[in-house]
Amino acid sequence: MNNPLLTQDLLPKFDHVRIEHMETAIDQILSENRMKIATLAQQDDPTWETLAQPMQALDDHLSNAWSVISHLNGVKNTDELRKVYKNCLEKLTEYSTEVSQNAALCEAYKKLAARDDFKDLSEAQRKSVENTLRDFHLGGVDLPEEQKQQYAALSRELAELSNRFSDNVLDATQNWYKHITDASELAGVPESALDGAKQAAQQKELDGYVITLDFPSFFPVMTYCDNRDLRREVYEAFVTRASDQGPDAGTWDNTPLMAEILKRRHSLSKLLGFNNYAERSLATKMARNTDEVLDFLNQLADKSKPVAEHEFAELKAFARDEYGVDDLQAWDVGYYSEKLRQQRYDISPETLRPWFPVDKVVPGLFRVAERLFDVQIEAKPEVETWHEDATAYCISRNGEPLAWFYLDLFARQGKRGGAWMADCRVRWRNLRGQLQLPVAFLTCNFTPPVDGKPSLLTHDEVTTLFHEFGHGLHHMLTQVDVLDVSGINGVAWDAVELPSQFLENWCWNPESLALIASHHETGEPLPEDLLQKLLAAKNFQSGMGMVRQLEFSLFDFRLHAEFSEEAPTNPLDMHRKVREEIAVIEAPEFNRFPNAFSHIFAGGYAAGYYSYKWAEVLAADAFSLFEEKGIFDAETGTSFLQNILEKGGSQEPMELFKAFRGREPQVDALLKQSGITDEAA
């Protein structure tokens, strides 16, 4: 069988990839890799060229096949694909554990690091070897045989449990819908959302409207719908997904999975000599210890909570005085916040939506990147993709291709919710001197075009797109030729959000907004009065937004740091405890937020969700230099490109930040940018 997943094409042949190719490809690559590793590990005098480079070639071949399978599982999910993905994931987990516990291979890397000429390797090569030796330790290579087997079993079970968690969230999200035939029930909901609800009904061969739990459907109901009972119903369905509560109570309940995941993470950490999984998590991050993380989060909380309390008191008073609502509930907050925003700033996301058509925003985003980093971006519609919504692009400089990426923007059935960047190919140079260019997957879930009308984005969605493209640029503009530390590879997890959050700043500046905003019908630029209102409203309820993110970060970190075998932490209890300390909005008893918190139970953010805030400090401080010099200042853009984006994971992130900014980061820049000051409280 001619298997397209086995060919080392730069761009995958999506038209030719079939489900039957997937497990076959993984089986063959794993078999070949195992044989080659057995030989590589036996070297008496290993060098970079005889050990590290060949190992990277094996990693690359496997990664290139798996990236396509994993991506298709996220954007074209079916029962058949899900089953194959699960089988492959089990085999990959077993293989990964096997490699990380291969004592002979570890010994070979130690010999390489001990060579007299190791110091002559490039900084990226040395960092790659140092990271590999660290990861051998974290993979259990030093453990006695019996404990190695325990580690392998725990890793295998964790992969399977996390995958089940993710599947449950997807199923719970996509199963629930509300069919509405009476348009008056949706009074207040904007036309763009009603068009989407009509289209959702047509897809189910129903009359009227269908509301789903996908964000483009859920959010407008919570923000604009006058029908309080409907808001409550939709809110309850959303916050009880995959739990023992709500309309689908018990059907996809993640409660037992969370307990099992936490237990195994803790056991795995103890095997490696850590006190808890939070300590294990920090072994690959910028933060040095758990106290530093908690102090950082609590410092932000101390500054933010008084502001959030003040904002929430204002909201309650507004709902009471203007609308006679004395008992403001969680499902009312978004609705009355929007009313207050409109009264105070005479602006709403819907007012702005006509000025952010996708076919203006996307080229505008590219223009921002082109001006900042001296690149050109061109669509390549002839390149095969997995769906008609997806388009391939090439990034070049002076006619020389640097990278490729795929953009898949719209929500649809079978596509995982949220937005993300994933690598398809990683930049590296093989032993024959051939350079593989980086390729990225950029995925969002925006409202698709309906009945000939273009897709119009909210400003928040524009910010999301810039965020993911920032991740993409980090992956794609690297100049590192060593696979393990190229692009986002090897970057400390709490620094990986720096480029993404950094690029969001260009959604808020008049000069850059001129590139991304024009009316979808008339082409006129964003009027000055709307621009000023947008900027004035930027920090509306920023204290409430900050404590919400700190709630997630503290919940995640403390959940893992305070876990013990004797008294296993219950996620719901921990969530309540953290909310009591930091939240300003009271959550209803049925709220089961942890049950759908995929970032920490099915993603890479376990005991690491704080990274968003940590990197936000870096991003705000980095952007403050552009505020001083000019947001398109060529010298500053080049410095960020050369010190941050091009370097990937080849150096410690603090050293790279200091090379760009001239000093260590300061938290004040974030507080100032968010409008969180003593006066604001």
N, C-alpha and C positions, 0 to 999 in steps of 0.2 A: 504494500500500500504506500503510495506517495504521500507522505505525511507533511503538510505545510508547517507543522509545529516543530519539525526537526531541521528545517532549513534555516540557516543563519541569515535571513533577510533582515535588512534594516527596518523595513516597514512590513508588518505581518500581512499575509494574504487572507484577509477576513472573508472574502467571497468563497474561499476554498476550505476554511476551517469547519470541521464537523465535530459533533460530540464524540463520535467513535474514534477521532484522532487523539483525543485528550489524554486519557489514561494510558493509551499505548505509548504516546510520546514520553510521558513522565516515567513510565516503567523502563523504557529503553535508555533514557538519559541517566536515570539513577543506577541502572546496571553498569553502564559504561563508566560512570564516575567512580563507582565503588572499586572497579578493577584498577583504574588509573591511580586512585588515591593509595591503594595498597602498595603500588610501586613507588610513588612519590615519597611515601613515608619512610621508606627503607634507605634513603640516601645517607651516606656517611658524611658528606661535605656539601650540604645543600647551599645553593646560592639563590639570589632573587630570580635569576633566569631559569633555574632548574626546579624551584619549589613554588615560590609565591606567584609567579606569572602563570605557570600551568594550572595552579589551583584557581586563579581568577578566571581562566578560560573555562574551567568546569562549572564554576559558579554562574558565569555569564550564560552558558548554554542552557542551564537549568532555569535561570531567571527569565530568559527570553521566551521560553515555552510557558512557564507558569504565569508570567505577567498577563499574557493573553487570556488564559483560562480564567484567572482570577477576575480580570476585567469583565469578561463576558458574563461571569456569574453575577456581577454587580449591576450590569446594564441590560441583560437579556435573560433574567432568571426564569428557569422552568424547573419542574419537578425532576426531569431527566438530567438536566445540567447540574442541579443542586446535588444529586446523588453522586455524579461523577466527581464534582468538586470536592465533596466530602471524602470520597475514596482517595483522591490525589492528596488532599490535605493530610490525611493520616499517614500516607507513605512519606510525604515530605517532612513531616514532624519527626518521624522515626529516623529518617536519613540525617536530618539536621542534628539530632541528639547524638547519633552515631559518630558524625564527623567531629562534633565539639567534644566528644569523650574519647577520641582516638589518641591514646597516649603516645603512640609512635609518631603520629603526625605532629602532635604538640612538641615532642622532643626535637623533631626536625626543624620546626620554627625556632625553638630555643637555640639550636646550633647556628641557624642563620643569624639570629640577633647577637650571638656571641662572637661572630667573625670579626677580625680586625678591620675588614673593609666595610663593615655595616655602616659606619659613620660616613662613608663615601656615597651611600645611597641618597636619593633625593629626600627632602623633608616628607613628601607625600608617601614615598615608599616606606620610610622608617615608621611613620605614623600608622600605616596600614599593618605592618608587622606587630607593632605594639598593641594595636586594637585587637588583632587576632589572638595574641597571647592572653590579653585580658578576657576575651570572649571564651577562650578554652577554659579558663578558670570558672567563669560564670556558667559555662555549660556542664560543669561537673567533672572535668578531666582528672582532678586531683582526688576524687572520691574513691573509697574502696569499692570493689566490684559490686557488692550487694547494694550499696547506696547509689551506684551508677544506674543500676537497674530500677531502683526506686525513682530516681530523677527522670529516667526515660519514660517510665509509666506515668508519672505526674505530667510531664510535657505532653504526652500523647492525649491524656484525658483532658488537659486544659484546652488543647486545640479543638477537640471534639465538643467540649462544653461551650466554648466561645462561639463556635460555628452554630450550634443549636440555639444559643441566645440570639444571635443575629437573625437566624431564620424565623424565630418566634416573633421578633419585632417586625420583620417584613410582613409576615403573614397577618399579624394582628392589625397592622397599619392598612394593609390592602384589602382585608376582608370586610372591615366596617364601612358602611356608607349610609347616608340618610337620603331617602327619596322624598322629594317635595313637589307637589303638583300645584299648590296655591302660591303664586308669586308674592302675595302680601306677607307670607312668613319670612321672606328674605328682604323686607324693606330696609333700606339703608345700605345694602351691599352694592358695591360699585358695579357698573356695567361690565367691566373687564372680567370680574369674578363671576358674574351671572352668565356671561358667554361661556366661560370654562365649565360652569355647572351644567349648562345645557348640553355642551359637548360630551361631558361625562355621562349624562343621562342617555344620550343617543348611542354612546358606545355600549351601554347596557341594554339598549333597545327599550328604553323607558321614555314616557312623556315627562315634560317638566324639567326638573333640576335634580342633580345628584351632588351632595356634599361628601367629600372624602376626607381622610386624615393626612393626605399629602399636603405639604405646607402651602402651595399656591391656592388650595381650596380651604384649608383649615383657618389660615391667618385672616383672610378678609371677613369671615364670619365672626371671629373673635374681636375684630377691630371695628367693624362697621355695622353689624347686624343689630337692628333695634329690638329684635325678638329675644328677650332675656332668657326665656325657657329654652330656646334653640341654642343660644350661646352656652348655657349650662350643659345641655345634652352633648354638644360637640366637645366642649371642654372635658367633660367626664370621660367620654370615649377616648380622648387623646391622652389624658394623664393616667388612665388605667390600662393602657396597652400592655399586653403580655403579663397580666397580673391576675390576682384572685378577686379583683373588684371589677365593676363596670359591666357594660352590655355583653362582653364575651368572657365574663369571669371564669377563670380556670381553664379556658380552652388552650391558651398558649402561655401558661403561667411560668414566668422566669424565676419565681421566688426560690424554688429548690436549686436551680442552676447557679444563682448568685452565691448561695451558701457553699455549694460544692467548689465553685471557682475560687472563692476566697480561701477556703480550707486548703486547697491544693497549692495556691500561690504561697501561702504561709509555710506549708511543709517544704516546698521547693526552696524557699529562702533559707529556712533553718538548715537544710542539708548543706547549703553553701556557706554557712557560718554567719548569716545575717540574723538580726533579731526579728525582722519582719520584712514584708514585701516592699514597704516604702524605702527601707535601706537598700534592698536589692535594686530597686528602680533607679536610685540615685547613683549607682555605680557607673552609669553611662551618661550622666547629665552634668551640667555646669554647677548646679547647687551642690555644696560639699557635704551637707548632712541634713537630717530631718528637722533639726531646730532652725536651721537657716531658712528652710522653706516655710515652716509654720510662722516664724517671726516675720518673714516677708508678707505672707498673706494677712496676718493679724495687724501688721502695720497699715496695710491698705484698708483693712476693715475699720480700724480705728478712725482713719481719715474719712472714710466713705459713709459709714453708717449714720452719723449725724445729718449728713446731707440727704441721704435716702429717707430718713425719718421725716425730715422737713418736707421733702417732695411728696411723700405719701400723705402727710397731714394736709397738704394743699389739695391733693387729689380728692381726699375724703370730703373736705369742706366744699370743694367745687361740686361734687356729685350730690351732696346734701342740699346746698344752696340753690343750685341751678336746676336740678332734676328731682329733688325730693327723695333721694336714695340715702336712707340712713344706715343700711346694712350692706356696705360695699363688699362684694365677694370676689374670689379669685377670677371668676369668669366675667366680671365687670371691669376689671382693671384696664385691660387693653382698650375696651370700648370707651370708657370715660377719660382715659389718658388721651385718646385720639381727639375727643371733644375738647378737652382742655388745650391740647396743642393747637387745634384749629382756632379756638377763641384767642389764645395768647399770641400766636404767630400768623394766623390766617393762612395756614398751609397744612396740607396732609400728603401722605405718600401718593394718594390717587391724583391730587392736583398736579404732581410732578410727573406722573407716569407717562403722559403723552410726549414729554420731552426726552424720554429715554427708550426709544425703540432699539431693539437688539441690533438692527442693521446700521445704527449710528454708534451705539455704545462699543460694539466689538472693534470696529476700525479705529475708534477714538482711543480705546485701551491700547491697541497696537501702536498708535501714534505716540502715546505717552512713553511706552517702552522704547520706541525707536529714537525719540529725542533724548531720553535719559542715557541710553546705553549704546547708541550708535549702531543699531541693527536695522534690518528691513524684514518685514513679515508679509508673506504672500500665501494666499489660499491656493490649494492644489486639489480642485474638485475631481480630478481624474483618479485620485488615489482611493483604493478600496477602503470602505469602513463597514461597521457592523449594523448601521441603521441610517436611514435617509437623513435623520437629524444631525448626524455627525459629519464633520468636515476636517480634512487634514490641512496643515499649514507648514510652511518651511520658514525658518529664521536664518537669515544670512547677514554677512557683513562684507561690503565691497564685492558682492557677487559670489562670495565663498560660503556655502552652506555651513551653519553652525549646529543646527538642531531641527527637529520636527516635533509637531504636537497635533493631537486630535482634540477637537472641541465638540462636546455633546451637551447641549444646554437645557433641554426640555424634559419635564416630568412625563412619565408614561407607565403603563402597567408593566410589571416585571422589572422595574428599575429601582434600585435601592435609593431611599430618600437622602437628602443632604447634598453637600457639594464636596468634592475632593480632587486632589491631584495624585496620580500614581505614575510610577515610572514604567515605561514600556521597554525602553532600551537605555542602558547606562553608557556614558562616554568612557572609553578606555582604549589603550593601544596594545595590541597583542604582540607576541614574540616576533612575528614577521613584520612588525612595524606598521600594521594596518590599523587605522583609526575607526572605531565605531562611534558614530555620532549619537548624542542622547535623543530620546523620543519620549514624550510625555502624554499621558491621558489626562484631560481636564474635563471634569464632569459636574454639571449643576442640575437643578430641578426647577426651572422657571416655567411660567405659564406659556404653553405653546401658542403659535398663531392660531386663530379661530376664524373660520368662515371668511378667509381672505384678509382679515385684519392682522396687522403685524403684532409680534410679541412685544409688549410694552413692559418695561421693568420698573419696579420701585427703586428708589435711591439705595435702599438696603440691599437689594439684589445686585445693583451695580457694584456696591462695595464688596459683596460676596465674590463676584466675578474677578474683581481686582485682587482680592485676597488669594484666590486659587491660582491666578496667573503669577502672583509673586512667588508662590511655591514652585510653579513651573519654571520661572526664570532662574531660580536657584538650581534647579535640576539641569536646565538646558544651557545656561551660559557658563557653566564650569569650564575651566581650562586644565583641569587635573586629568591625567591620563592613567591614573591608578584606580582600578575599579572600586576597591573597598572604601575609598575616600573621595570619590568623584561625585559632584552634584550634592544631593542631600545624603548620600551614603556616608556614614561615620560622623555626621553632625550631631552633636549633643541634642537630645530631644527637646530640652528647654530653650534651645537656640534656633530650632528648626522653623519656628513661626516668625522669626525676625523679618525675612524678606516679604512674607505674605502680609503681615500687619503693617509693615513699612509702606507697601505700595497702596494700601487703602487711603493714605493721606491725599493722594492725587484725585480722590473723589470729592474733595472738599475745598479745592482751590479754584478761584475764578478762572485762572489762566488754563488749567487743565480741564475744568468743566466745559470750557468753550469747545474743546475737542470731542467731548463725549455726549453733549446734550444739544439736540435740535428737535423741533416739533415734527412728529411723524407725518403730518399732512402738509404743513406749510414750509417746513425746513428752517423756520426762524429759530435763532438761538434762544437760549433760556433768558427770559426777560429779567432785567436788572432787579425788579422788585421781588420776583420769585427767588432769584439767586440770594438776595439779602435775607429773605425769610428762611431759606434753607440753611444758610450759615448761622442765622440767629437761633434757629431751633436745634442746632447740632447737638448741644449738650442738654437738651430737654430730658429730664429724669435720668441724667447720667449717673447720679448716685444710686438710684434704684437698679440701673443696669449693672453697675460695678458690684453691688452686694450680691446680685443674682449670680454673677460669674464667680465671685468669691465663695458663695454657698456651694457651688458645684466643686470648686477646687478643694475647699476644706473638707467637704464630705468625702471626696475621693481619697485625699491624702490621709485623713484620720481613720477612715475605714480600713486602710491597709496598715497604717502605723500602729493602731491600737488593737489589732486583732490578736487573739491568743487561743491556743487549743482548749484551754480550760473553760474560757467563756467567749465563744466565737461571737464576733460583733454581728448584730443583725442590721443589715443595710437600712431598713426602714427606721429602726430606732436611732441609728447614727444620723440619718437624714433629719429626723425630727429634732435631735439634740443640736445639730449645727444650725438648723433653721431658728430654733429658739434663741440662739446666741446672735445670729447675724441678720436673719430675714426681717423685712418690715411688713410683708404681706402674709396674712395667715392662710395656710393651705388647708383645704377641706380634708376630713378624715380619710376619704377614699383615695386621696392622691397617692399614686405609686410611681413617682418619677424614676426611682432607681431601676425599676423593671425594664425600662426602655433606654437606659443610659448606655448606649452601645459604645460610646467612646472608651469607657473604662472596662466594660465587661466583654466587648467583642472587638475593640480596636486597640491601638497601641498606647493609649493614654492612662493605663492603670498606674495609680500613684504618680501620675504625670500631668493631670489636667491643669495643674497650676502653671504649666509651661506657657499657656496662652497669656497669662498675666505677666509672667517673668519676661517673655519675649516682647510683650507690649511695652514694657519699660525700655527695652533695647530699641524697639522700633520708634517710639516717641522721641527718645534721645537722639537717635540717628537722624530723624527727620528735622529735628530742631536745627541741625546744621544747614539743611536746605532752606529752612525759614530765614536763616541769617544771610545765606549767599544767593538765594533765588531758586525756585523749585525746579527750574530746568537748567541750573548752572552746570555747564559741561564738565568743569574740573571736579565738582563734587560728585556728579553722576559717575564719572570715570573712576573716582576714588572708591565709591561704593561697589562698583562693578569689580574692580581689581582686588579690593581687600575683603569683600564678603562673597559676592556671587561667584567669581571665578575660582576662589580658593576651596569651595566645598567643605569637606571634612578634613582637609589636609593639615590644619592647625587647630589649636584650641580656640573655641569661639571668643573667649575673653581677649585673647591676643589679637584676633582679627578685628574685634570691635575697637580695641584701643588704637590699632593701626589706622582705622578709619576716623575715629572721633577724637583721638589724641588723649583720651582719659577713660576711666571706667564709667559705666552707665550710672545715671542718677534718677531716682524714682520721681523727683519733682517734675520732670518733663511730662510724664504720664498724667499726673494729677492736674497739672496746668492745662494740658491738652483736653482733659475730660471736664474741665471747669469745676473740679473738686477743690475748693478752697475753704478756709475758715469762714470767709464772708458768705459762701454759698449755704452754709449750714445755718 
